[in-house]
């Protein structure tokens, strides 16, 4: 007969208890992810109401609220090229209930500003990409400028006399214009606003000469005849404006600029919750009604899951480091 001593049984008991604890923790995590969200979710947007990112972010927030059967409250915290909002989210509880709806201005800021109050590569988690849409170069409807070539000629004829708007220093629309200045070899004065809609309003009022607007801001004004459009900034023509040339087709060699938008979470958010957020948005973007709403707003849907969005975000940071250095772009 074989006897098991108390000392022999204890390690087995400890192992059994550890296995039970791990199983319970895994079950709790799965249950929490399955229940997410079970309360109000806040989506922080770093741009003012009516801006391109605000328009798209609100459409996504409404869709998620309907899907989750929970309120998704939009909070606009405009300023500092979206970095005020990014800092708020980076320092929020990492529980999945505070989302950042951001655009590639975040990558530009991380690439150009080492003094940010947060680490854009460590303090935020890219959860899911939603759109990747070109900017549209627009001028006042009564402007004598009817083409990119004419805009370049006028800017060279009057160095520094023309001005352009943006939704803030370092934002995507600002950088679109700086890239144009660098590649076309022209000078123009930057006039930053708190939102793209305010810049578009002043362009319509004649206070600005041109603006690389986000599609949700510029496209309706162009389609409505309130602004004239010269080109789009993508490598290929935009499906919503097939009549407009790309900047490269218009004669600006090597020009390419796309405004992406997506959702970020605070670092430390559990992977299953981050995946739940991403899966919900990807499912939302498959809905025909949602796709139509985004298309009408001028957005080009490019749904990317967490891993691919993370890769795109990090590559964009490196790309803008190179562009800013090589083109000697000054962000002041």
Rosetta blueprint (number, residue, H / E / L):
1 X L
2 X L
3 X L
4 X L
5 X L
6 X H
7 X H
8 X H
9 X H
10 X H
11 X H
12 X H
13 X H
14 X H
15 X H
16 X H
17 X H
18 X H
19 X H
20 X H
21 X H
22 X H
23 X H
24 X H
25 X H
26 X H
27 X H
28 X H
29 X H
30 X H
31 X H
32 X H
33 X H
34 X H
35 X H
36 X L
37 X L
38 X L
39 X L
40 X L
41 X E
42 X E
43 X E
44 X E
45 X E
46 X L
47 X L
48 X L
49 X L
50 X L
51 X L
52 X H
53 X H
54 X H
55 X H
56 X H
57 X H
58 X H
59 X H
60 X H
61 X H
62 X H
63 X H
64 X H
65 X H
66 X H
67 X H
68 X H
69 X L
70 X L
71 X L
72 X E
73 X E
74 X E
75 X E
76 X E
77 X L
78 X L
79 X L
80 X H
81 X H
82 X H
83 X H
84 X H
85 X H
86 X H
87 X H
88 X H
89 X H
90 X H
91 X L
92 X L
93 X L
94 X L
95 X L
96 X L
97 X L
98 X E
99 X E
100 X E
101 X E
102 X E
103 X E
104 X L
105 X H
106 X H
107 X H
108 X H
109 X H
110 X H
111 X H
112 X H
113 X L
114 X L
115 X L
116 X L
117 X L
118 X L
119 X L
120 X L
121 X L
122 X L
123 X L
124 X E
125 X E
126 X E
127 X E
128 X E
129 X E
130 X E
131 X E
132 X E
133 X E
134 X E
135 X E
136 X E
137 X E
138 X E
139 X E
140 X E
141 X L
142 X L
143 X L
144 X L
145 X L
146 X L
147 X L
148 X H
149 X H
150 X H
151 X H
152 X H
153 X H
154 X H
155 X H
156 X H
157 X H
158 X L
159 X L
160 X L
161 X L
162 X L
163 X E
164 X E
165 X E
166 X E
167 X L
168 X L
169 X L
170 X L
171 X L
172 X H
173 X H
174 X H
175 X H
176 X H
177 X H
178 X H
179 X H
180 X H
181 X H
182 X H
183 X H
184 X H
185 X L
186 X L
187 X L
188 X L
189 X E
190 X E
191 X E
192 X E
193 X L
194 X L
195 X L
196 X H
197 X H
198 X H
199 X H
200 X H
201 X H
202 X H
203 X H
204 X H
205 X L
206 X L
207 X L
208 X L
209 X L
210 X E
211 X E
212 X E
213 X E
214 X E
215 X H
216 X H
217 X H
218 X H
219 X H
220 X H
221 X H
222 X H
223 X H
224 X L
225 X L
226 X L
227 X E
228 X E
229 X E
230 X E
231 X E
232 X E
233 X L
234 X L
235 X L
236 X L
237 X L
238 X L
239 X H
240 X H
241 X H
242 X L
243 X L
244 X L
245 X L
246 X E
247 X L
248 X L
249 X L
250 X L
251 X L
252 X L
253 X L
254 X L
255 X L
256 X L
257 X L
258 X E
259 X E
260 X E
261 X E
262 X E
263 X E
264 X E
265 X E
266 X E
267 X L
268 X L
269 X L
270 X L
271 X H
272 X H
273 X H
274 X H
275 X H
276 X H
277 X H
278 X H
279 X H
280 X H
281 X H
282 X H
283 X H
284 X H
285 X L
286 X L
287 X L
288 X H
289 X H
290 X H
291 X H
292 X H
293 X H
294 X H
295 X H
296 X H
297 X L
298 X L
299 X L
300 X L
301 X E
302 X E
303 X E
304 X E
305 X L
306 X H
307 X H
308 X H
309 X H
310 X H
311 X H
312 X H
313 X H
314 X H
315 X H
316 X H
317 X H
318 X H
319 X H
320 X H
321 X H
322 X H
323 X H
324 X H
325 X H
326 X H
327 X L
328 X L
329 X L
330 X L
331 X L
332 X L
